[in-house]
Amino acid sequence: MTSTKRDVLIPAAILLFSVVPVLGGVLRLAELGAGAQITPDNARFFASPVPVVVHAVTVTVYCLLGAFQFAPGFRRRRPGWHRVSGRLLVLCGLVGALSGLWMTAFYPKPADVGAFLTGTRLVFGTAWAVFLVLGVAAVLRRDVSGHRAWMIRAFAVGLGASTQAVTMGPWIALVGPLDRHSKAVLMLAAWLVNLAVAEWIIRRPARTAVRLRARLAVGESR
């Protein structure tokens, strides 16, 4: 695939995959802004709206900006844009992670959220923030490959809500409503799938380089 095609297809795929968290944030903001009816499911948001508003806005920006960080040709042609938008991306990611941790720790728990899911959210929310910090530390050391790896891992965690829709949707359609256990397991599975894909992407260039060196060695031996 040419660089030009990747510049279009990769961001488009990520933007499409980001529909769930972005749309969820937009709907939550619209609900709060319109003064929707307060129910047991949304009462915690109306009681303390600032964290959820901050989370919705920062995650939306994170998803939209992040999509274009994965376009290789675009990064090479506009390195200045990559650096400036990258700083905003890290800021939004950190604020999104920290606001998500605050909501997990301090908002009243819905009936379908137990200790296991709460712990899982705390672990992955913390991991999201830590991966971003490690990514910044790597680029400050001029470790470009390390920066790339940590930022990919951070983005994988940040897009967990999208994969959770994929894991939970079929369950709801085939089995029925989620209980505490099934919701926790399926959300954990989504994060693990994202991290597995991230590790595959991170290691793919190394595998390609090994194959290229092997081909060159075969050619030189002939």
Secondary structure, 3 states (H helix, E strand, C coil): CCHHHHHHHHHHHHHHHCHHHHHHHHHHHHHHHHCCCCCCCCHHHHHCHHHHHHHHHHHHHHHHHHHHHCCHHHHHHCHHHHHHHHHHHHHHHHHHHHHHHHHHHHCCCCCCCCHHHHHHHHHHHHHHHHHHHHHHHHHHCCCHHHHHHHHHHHHHHHCHHHHHHHHHHHHHHHCCCCCHHHHHHHHHHHHHHHHHHHHHHHHHHHHHHHHHHHHHHHHHHC
